[in-house]
Amino acid sequence: MKKISNIAAYKFATLPDIRTLRTRLLALCNGWELKGTILLSAEGINLFVAGTPEKVELLLAELRNVPGLEGLSPKVSETDHQPFTRMLVRLKKEIIAFGVEGINPAQRTSPKLRARELKQWLDEGRPVTLLDTRNDYEVKLGTFKNALAIGVDHFREFPEAVGKLPPQLKEQPIVMFCTGGIRCEKAGPYMEREGFKQIFQLDGGILKYFEECGGAHYDGECFVFDQRVGLDPSLQETEATQCFRCQTPLSEAEQQDTRYVAGQSCPYCFKTPAEKMAETIAQRHAMIARIMTPLPGNVPRDNYKPVNVPEDCDGKTLGETLCCIMPHLKLEHWEAECARGLIVDEQQEVVAASRIVRVGERYQHKFPNVTEPEVNPRVEILHEDEALIVLNKPAPLPMHAGGRFYQNTLQHILNGVYHPQKPHPAHRLDANTTGVVLVTRTRHFAGKLQPQFTKRQIEKCYLVRVQGQPPEETFHCNAPISGEAGGLGSRAVDFAGGLEARTEFKLLRRNADGTALLEARPLTGRTNQIRIHCAHLGFPVCGDPVYLGGGKIGNVQTLGVGDAPLCLHAWKISFRHPLTHERMEFSAPPPAWAQLS
């Protein structure tokens, strides 16, 4: 197979018409089937190009005809394959990005030390500091013995790194080096400007040293910016490669590491499943903070609540329909809302309370210039995978839009963090209740999980602090709960027509203040079930603003951010994963009032 000639060259020179030069060079290189990269700038040229030897010579002859590039001298190596995939000719502000004004290598560079002269110095044991100006990932593959790495990830960081060098180096001889010498053309004059008195730059860099001196005084190989990755001291391609993910150069030995998976990971970027989860969760938490700072509902805006006409309201007036949907509000209220123009149809036209409505029609209840109450937005993601999200909900935080809340809700947070998905909570917690919530990421997974709720195969365990101290260590409540909402959307014990409900309790601790900490396991899923059962048994939940005990109902539904908390916490949930079918359990750390120790 015909050998491929690889050239690397640069020259600082004033190039006035680089746009025309770019067009000509790109056309010529494509015609000669050359591949690689040529960088053009007003300050000069930098190139890495490969092709057949005769075509490479044609390119060099063309470049040497450009005023200022007459003495262009490349470093040459050979391969049996093309190390580049395409030909690029790019215009740049600098041919090597440095970002420091006043450094012009075309006018002046530091004294250059030839490769053989450096070898002689090292053979003689002269006191000299070898300064590697390359990026850390390049140094990793190899460098001169006892060299001092400048410690940068990008050459633009070089000036800052120079400021951290020991002051005594300013008086000592320093030989700086890089791959081919181009970085030292700027690094040397900069260090001299910063007071370093004996700066030398290795002429032609590591590659020229390899060409003339082989591997003497050098450990390893030299990183190059093409598909070869590494060259040994004989300028032959090594077995080194780069990690596809993090771009770290990898030696042949590192490629034998079990953490190296081609195209996926290497020993330097490999993460265990737990580490990946922690990284993802940290990103989610940062997104939550951005979405909810400031709270979106704190900006006044018009909000609309949808009203869909149910089948049993077909033919009724709009006012009567609204009373059926929200029976806790009287007809006079809805007539007044219509009179104020706050009930509109899908065309945003105001409608009267006397309008006859038909099943399926849609209306909207307008709430003008609304500022929502403050909430606690510090949602904590506990776990996520392709099917599920498990989170620890703070309080107060409504799960869905309703009442005075539109955007200050858990659903708004989930929609923002997981866009374009619209995750759907698989069950509900009251706005005032904290704890673990199971969320499905799509309707498909919701459909696979929901039968477990229907069949009561999902186990939930709560911590609850109650007023009073039950005498038994374990007890239960089977009081049926009404299906219809009362004031504040509350439910009540209803022995005549209520829905089956059962909660099992276990006493965990009797507190000195007359309260008790209980474990509650609802075997059914009625609205407010634990709170209702506790109040019915004579042990209302501490901080409950609704179920006050003795059959009394409070006048506040959602607590304020600064109020004493509702002492009800969804502690654990156990279920079968909808994809793997493995039994899984998650828990949300107990709040301060529920600490078990």
C-alpha positions in Angstrom: 0.0 0.0 0.0 1.2 3.5 -0.8 2.6 5.4 2.1 0.8 8.6 3.4 3.0 11.6 4.1 1.9 13.6 7.2 3.2 17.1 7.6 2.9 19.6 10.4 4.0 23.2 9.9 3.5 26.7 11.1 4.9 30.1 10.4 4.2 33.5 11.9 4.0 36.0 9.0 1.7 38.9 7.9 -0.9 37.5 5.6 -3.1 40.3 4.3 -5.7 38.6 2.0 -6.5 35.3 3.8 -10.0 35.0 2.4 -8.8 34.7 -1.2 -6.0 32.4 0.0 -8.5 30.2 1.8 -10.6 29.7 -1.3 -7.6 28.8 -3.4 -6.0 26.4 -0.9 -9.3 24.5 -0.3 -9.8 24.0 -4.0 -6.3 22.8 -4.5 -6.2 20.5 -1.5 -9.5 18.9 -2.6 -8.2 18.4 -6.1 -5.0 16.8 -4.7 -7.1 14.6 -2.4 -5.3 16.0 0.7 -7.0 15.9 4.1 -6.4 17.7 7.4 -6.7 21.2 8.7 -5.1 24.5 7.6 -5.6 27.5 9.9 -5.1 31.0 8.4 -4.9 34.2 10.3 -3.5 37.7 9.8 -0.6 36.5 12.0 0.3 33.4 9.9 -0.4 29.8 9.1 -0.7 26.5 11.1 -1.4 23.2 9.3 -1.7 19.5 9.7 -2.2 17.8 6.4 -1.8 14.3 5.0 -1.8 12.7 1.5 0.5 11.1 -1.0 4.1 12.5 -0.9 3.9 14.1 -4.3 0.6 15.9 -3.6 2.0 17.1 -0.2 5.0 18.5 -2.0 2.7 20.3 -4.4 0.9 21.9 -1.4 4.3 23.0 0.1 5.4 24.5 -3.1 2.1 26.5 -3.4 2.5 27.7 0.2 6.1 28.8 -0.3 5.0 31.0 -3.1 2.9 33.0 -0.7 4.7 36.2 0.4 5.9 35.6 4.0 5.8 31.8 3.8 8.9 31.3 1.7 10.8 29.5 4.4 7.9 27.2 5.6 9.6 24.0 6.9 7.4 21.1 7.9 7.9 18.1 10.2 7.2 14.9 8.3 6.1 11.5 9.3 4.6 8.5 7.4 1.7 6.2 7.9 0.1 3.5 5.9 -3.4 5.1 6.3 -5.0 8.6 6.1 -5.2 9.9 9.7 -7.8 12.7 8.8 -11.3 12.3 7.5 -11.8 15.6 5.7 -10.1 18.8 4.4 -10.7 22.0 6.3 -9.2 25.5 5.7 -10.4 27.9 8.4 -9.9 31.5 9.1 -9.0 32.4 12.7 -8.1 35.4 14.8 -5.0 33.6 16.0 -3.3 30.5 14.5 -2.8 29.3 18.1 -5.3 30.8 20.6 -3.6 32.7 23.4 -5.6 35.8 24.0 -2.8 38.1 25.1 -2.3 41.4 23.3 1.2 42.6 22.4 2.8 39.2 21.7 3.9 39.0 18.0 6.1 36.0 17.1 6.5 37.3 13.6 8.6 40.2 15.0 10.3 38.5 18.0 10.5 35.1 19.7 12.6 33.7 22.6 16.0 32.2 21.8 15.6 28.8 20.2 17.5 25.7 21.3 18.0 23.0 18.7 17.1 19.4 19.5 20.6 18.1 19.5 21.8 20.9 21.7 19.1 20.2 24.2 20.1 16.5 24.2 23.7 17.6 24.8 22.6 19.7 27.8 20.7 16.8 29.2 23.5 14.4 28.6 25.9 16.7 30.5 23.4 17.1 33.4 23.2 20.9 33.1 20.9 22.5 35.7 17.8 23.4 33.6 14.0 23.4 34.0 12.1 21.6 31.2 8.7 23.3 31.0 6.0 21.4 29.2 3.5 24.1 27.9 1.0 21.5 26.6 -2.4 20.7 28.0 -2.5 18.1 30.8 -4.3 15.5 28.7 -1.4 15.7 26.2 1.3 15.4 28.9 -0.4 12.2 30.1 0.8 10.2 27.1 4.5 11.2 27.7 6.9 14.0 28.3 10.6 14.6 29.0 12.0 13.1 32.2 11.7 15.4 35.2 9.8 18.0 33.1 7.6 20.5 34.9 4.0 20.5 33.4 2.5 24.0 33.3 -0.9 22.5 34.4 -3.5 23.8 31.9 -6.5 22.3 30.1 -6.3 25.0 27.4 -3.4 27.2 26.2 -5.4 30.3 27.0 -4.9 29.4 30.7 -1.1 29.6 30.3 -0.7 33.2 31.6 -2.6 32.4 34.8 -0.5 29.3 35.2 2.7 31.2 34.8 1.7 33.5 37.7 1.7 30.4 39.9 5.3 29.3 39.1 7.9 29.6 41.9 9.5 33.0 41.9 13.0 31.6 41.9 12.5 30.2 38.4 12.8 33.7 37.1 16.5 33.6 37.6 17.1 30.0 36.3 17.4 28.7 32.7 14.1 27.3 31.4 13.7 25.3 28.2 10.0 25.2 27.2 8.6 22.8 24.7 5.4 21.7 23.1 4.4 19.3 20.2 5.8 21.2 17.3 6.9 24.5 18.7 4.1 26.8 17.9 2.8 27.4 21.4 6.3 28.2 22.6 6.5 31.0 20.0 4.0 32.9 22.1 4.7 31.4 25.5 8.4 32.4 25.5 8.0 36.2 24.9 5.1 36.2 27.4 7.3 34.7 30.1 10.1 37.1 29.3 7.7 40.0 29.7 6.7 38.6 33.1 10.4 38.7 34.3 11.8 35.3 33.4 15.4 36.0 32.4 16.6 32.8 30.8 13.9 31.5 28.5 14.7 29.1 25.6 12.2 27.3 23.3 12.9 23.9 21.9 13.1 24.5 18.1 10.5 22.3 16.3 9.1 20.9 19.6 8.9 17.2 20.6 8.4 16.0 17.0 11.7 17.6 15.8 13.4 16.2 18.9 12.1 12.7 18.0 13.3 13.1 14.4 16.8 14.1 15.4 17.4 12.5 18.8 14.9 9.7 19.2 13.6 8.9 22.7 16.7 10.0 24.7 15.6 11.6 28.0 12.0 11.2 27.1 9.3 8.9 28.7 6.4 7.7 26.7 5.0 9.0 23.4 3.8 12.3 22.0 0.2 13.2 21.6 -0.9 14.5 18.2 -4.1 16.1 17.1 -5.3 13.6 14.6 -6.6 10.0 14.5 -3.1 8.6 15.2 -3.4 10.1 18.7 0.2 9.1 19.7 3.6 8.9 18.1 6.6 7.0 19.5 10.2 8.4 19.3 10.6 6.9 15.9 7.6 8.9 14.7 5.5 5.8 14.2 1.9 5.6 15.3 1.3 3.8 18.6 -1.6 1.8 19.9 -2.8 4.9 21.9 -6.4 6.0 21.3 -8.7 8.7 22.7 -11.8 8.1 24.8 -14.8 9.0 22.6 -16.6 10.5 25.6 -14.0 12.6 27.5 -11.3 12.7 24.8 -8.6 11.6 27.2 -5.6 9.9 25.5 -5.4 6.2 26.5 -2.3 4.1 26.4 -2.5 0.4 25.3 -2.5 -0.7 28.9 -5.3 1.7 29.9 -7.4 0.2 27.0 -7.2 -3.1 28.8 -9.0 -1.7 31.9 -12.5 -3.1 32.3 -13.8 0.5 32.6 -12.8 1.2 29.0 -15.6 0.6 26.6 -15.0 1.8 23.1 -17.3 4.7 22.3 -18.7 4.9 25.8 -16.2 5.3 28.7 -12.7 5.0 30.0 -11.0 4.8 33.4 -11.0 8.6 33.6 -14.7 9.2 32.9 -16.3 5.9 33.9 -19.1 6.3 36.4 -20.9 3.6 38.4 -24.7 3.6 38.1 -24.9 5.3 41.5 -22.5 8.0 40.4 -24.4 8.6 37.1 -27.7 8.8 39.1 -26.1 11.3 41.6 -24.8 13.4 38.6 -28.2 13.4 36.9 -30.1 14.3 40.1 -27.7 17.2 40.8 -28.5 18.5 37.3 -32.3 18.1 38.0 -32.0 20.0 41.2 -30.2 22.9 39.5 -33.0 23.0 36.9 -35.6 23.1 39.6 -33.9 26.0 41.3 -33.8 27.9 37.9 -37.4 27.2 37.1 -38.7 28.2 40.6 -36.5 31.2 41.3 -38.3 33.5 41.5 -41.6 31.5 42.0 -43.4 31.8 38.6 -46.8 32.3 40.3 -45.5 35.4 42.1 -45.7 37.4 38.9 -49.3 38.7 38.5 -51.2 37.3 35.5 -54.6 36.3 34.3 -55.3 32.6 35.0 -58.0 30.4 33.6 -59.6 27.2 35.1 -61.3 24.9 32.5 -64.9 23.9 32.9 -66.2 20.9 30.9 -69.9 20.2 30.8 -70.6 16.7 32.1 -73.3 14.4 30.6 -75.7 14.9 33.6 -75.7 18.7 33.0 -76.8 18.5 29.4 -79.6 21.0 28.8 -79.1 22.9 32.1 -78.1 26.5 32.5 -74.4 27.4 32.8 -75.0 28.6 36.4 -76.7 25.3 37.4 -73.9 23.4 35.8 -71.2 25.3 37.7 -73.1 24.5 40.9 -73.2 20.8 40.0 -69.4 20.8 39.4 -68.6 22.9 42.4 -71.4 22.3 44.9 -69.8 24.2 47.7 -70.5 27.5 45.8 -74.0 28.8 45.4 -75.8 29.9 42.2 -75.6 33.6 43.3 -71.8 33.3 43.2 -71.8 32.1 39.7 -74.3 34.6 38.5 -72.1 37.3 39.9 -69.0 35.8 38.2 -70.8 35.7 34.9 -72.0 39.3 35.3 -68.3 40.4 35.9 -67.3 38.8 32.6 -65.3 36.1 34.3 -66.9 33.0 32.6 -65.9 32.8 28.9 -66.3 30.2 26.1 -63.5 28.8 24.0 -63.5 31.9 21.8 -63.0 34.0 25.0 -66.5 35.5 24.6 -68.3 36.3 27.9 -71.3 34.1 28.5 -74.3 34.5 30.8 -75.3 32.3 33.7 -78.6 31.6 31.9 -77.1 30.1 28.8 -78.2 26.5 28.1 -75.2 24.2 27.8 -74.6 20.9 26.1 -72.5 18.0 27.2 -68.9 18.3 26.1 -68.9 22.0 25.8 -65.9 23.8 27.3 -65.8 27.0 29.2 -63.2 28.8 31.3 -63.3 30.6 34.6 -61.1 33.6 34.5 -59.1 34.8 37.5 -57.7 38.2 36.6 -54.3 39.6 37.7 -53.6 36.7 40.1 -50.6 36.4 42.4 -50.3 33.0 43.8 -49.4 32.2 47.4 -45.8 31.3 48.3 -44.9 27.6 48.3 -41.9 25.5 49.2 -40.3 24.5 45.8 -37.4 22.5 47.1 -38.4 19.2 45.4 -35.8 16.5 46.0 -35.3 13.8 43.3 -34.6 10.5 44.9 -34.4 8.3 41.8 -35.1 8.3 38.1 -35.0 5.9 35.2 -36.6 5.7 31.8 -40.0 4.8 33.3 -40.2 6.5 36.7 -39.3 9.4 38.8 -39.3 9.1 42.6 -39.2 12.4 44.6 -39.5 13.8 48.0 -42.2 16.5 48.0 -41.8 19.5 50.3 -44.7 21.4 51.8 -46.6 23.5 51.3 -46.7 22.6 47.6 -49.8 21.6 45.7 -49.3 18.8 43.2 -51.7 20.1 40.5 -53.2 23.5 39.5 -56.3 24.3 41.4 -57.8 26.9 43.7 -55.3 29.7 44.2 -52.5 27.8 42.6 -51.7 27.6 38.9 -47.9 27.6 38.4 -46.6 27.2 41.9 -47.2 23.5 41.7 -45.3 20.2 41.5 -46.7 19.5 38.0 -45.3 22.8 36.7 -41.9 21.9 38.1 -42.0 18.5 36.5 -43.1 19.8 33.2 -40.2 22.3 33.1 -37.5 19.9 34.3 -38.5 17.0 32.0 -39.7 18.9 28.9 -40.8 17.7 26.4 -42.1 14.9 28.5 -45.0 15.6 30.8 -44.5 13.3 33.8 -47.6 12.3 35.7 -47.8 11.6 39.4 -49.1 8.1 40.0 -50.8 9.1 43.2 -51.4 12.3 45.2 -50.3 13.9 48.4 -52.1 16.9 49.9 -50.3 20.3 49.4 -49.5 20.2 53.2 -48.1 16.7 53.2 -44.4 16.0 52.6 -42.8 12.8 51.4 -42.3 10.3 48.7 -44.2 10.6 45.4 -44.1 8.1 42.5 -44.2 9.7 39.1 -44.5 8.0 35.7 -42.6 9.7 32.8 -45.2 8.8 30.1 -48.8 7.6 29.7 -47.4 4.3 28.6 -45.7 3.6 31.9 -48.7 5.1 33.8 -50.8 2.5 32.2 -48.4 -0.3 33.3 -48.2 1.0 36.9 -51.8 2.0 37.6 -53.2 -1.6 37.9 -51.0 -2.1 41.0 -52.9 0.7 42.7 -56.2 -0.7 41.6 -55.3 -4.1 42.9 -53.8 -2.6 46.1 -50.4 -4.1 45.4 -48.6 -0.9 46.2 -47.7 -0.5 49.8 -47.5 2.9 51.4 -46.2 3.8 54.9 -46.6 7.2 56.5 -45.3 8.9 59.6 -47.9 10.9 61.5 -47.7 12.9 64.7 -51.1 13.2 66.5 -52.6 15.0 69.4 -53.1 12.7 72.2 -51.6 9.2 72.9 -53.4 6.1 71.8 -53.3 3.4 74.5 -52.7 0.5 72.1 -49.4 -0.4 70.4 -51.3 -1.3 67.2 -54.8 -0.5 66.1 -56.8 0.3 62.9 -59.7 2.3 61.6 -62.3 1.0 59.2 -64.6 4.0 59.1 -66.0 4.6 55.6 -65.2 8.0 54.0 -67.6 10.1 51.9 -67.0 10.3 48.2 -68.4 13.9 47.8 -66.4 16.9 48.8 -67.6 19.3 51.5 -66.3 22.7 52.6 -62.7 23.3 51.6 -62.9 20.1 49.5 -63.0 18.1 52.7 -64.4 14.6 53.2 -66.0 13.0 56.3 -66.7 9.7 57.9 -70.0 8.5 56.4 -71.3 5.2 57.7 -74.4 5.4 55.6 -73.0 5.8 52.1 -69.3 6.2 52.4 -66.6 4.4 50.6 -64.7 1.5 52.1 -61.5 2.7 53.9 -59.0 1.0 56.2 -55.9 2.4 57.9 -53.6 0.4 60.1 -51.6 2.2 62.8 -48.5 1.3 64.9 -47.4 3.4 67.9 -43.8 4.4 67.5 -43.3 6.9 70.4 -45.2 8.7 73.0 -43.9 12.3 73.4 -43.6 14.3 76.6 -45.8 17.0 75.2 -48.8 14.7 75.0 -48.4 13.9 71.3 -47.5 10.6 69.8 -45.6 9.5 66.7 -47.4 6.8 64.7 -46.8 4.7 61.6 -49.8 4.7 59.3 -50.4 2.2 56.5 -53.5 3.1 54.4 -54.8 -0.1 52.7 -57.2 1.9 50.6 -56.6 5.2 48.9 -59.4 7.6 49.9 -58.9 11.4 49.9 -57.4 12.6 53.2 -57.8 9.1 54.5 -55.2 9.1 57.3 -56.1 12.6 58.5 -59.8 11.7 58.6 -59.2 8.4 60.4 -56.9 10.1 63.0 -59.5 12.8 63.7 -62.3 10.2 63.9 -60.4 8.2 66.5 -59.9 11.3 68.6 -56.2 11.9 67.6 -56.2 14.7 65.1 -53.0 15.2 63.2 -50.8 18.0 64.6 -50.9 21.0 62.4 -53.9 19.9 60.4 -55.8 23.1 59.4 -58.9 21.2 58.2 -59.7 18.1 60.3 -59.7 19.6 63.8 -61.2 16.7 65.7 -64.7 16.4 67.2 -66.2 16.7 63.7 -65.0 20.2 63.3 -63.7 21.6 60.0 -61.2 24.5 59.9 -61.3 27.4 57.6 -57.8 27.1 55.9 -57.0 24.5 53.3 -53.4 25.1 52.4 -50.9 26.3 55.0 -48.5 29.2 54.5 -44.8 28.8 54.1 -44.1 30.1 57.6 -46.9 28.1 59.3 -46.4 25.2 61.7 -46.3 22.1 59.5 -48.9 19.4 59.0 -47.2 16.5 60.7 -47.9 13.9 58.0 -45.1 12.5 56.0 -45.2 9.9 53.2 -42.3 7.8 54.4 -42.0 4.7 52.2 -43.5 3.3 49.1 -43.1 -0.3 47.7 -44.1 -1.5 44.2 -43.1 -3.6 41.2 -41.2 -1.7 38.6 -43.3 -1.5 35.4 -40.3 -2.5 33.2 -38.2 -4.9 35.2 -41.1 -6.2 37.5 -38.6 -6.2 40.4 -40.0 -5.2 43.8 -38.6 -1.8 44.7 -38.9 0.3 47.8 -38.1 4.0 48.2 -38.2 6.2 51.3 -38.1 9.9 51.9 -36.0 11.1 54.9 -38.3 11.9 57.9 -38.7 15.6 58.7 -37.5 17.1 62.0 -40.8 16.4 63.8 -40.7 12.8 62.8 -37.1 11.8 63.7 -37.1 8.2 64.9 -34.0 8.3 67.1 
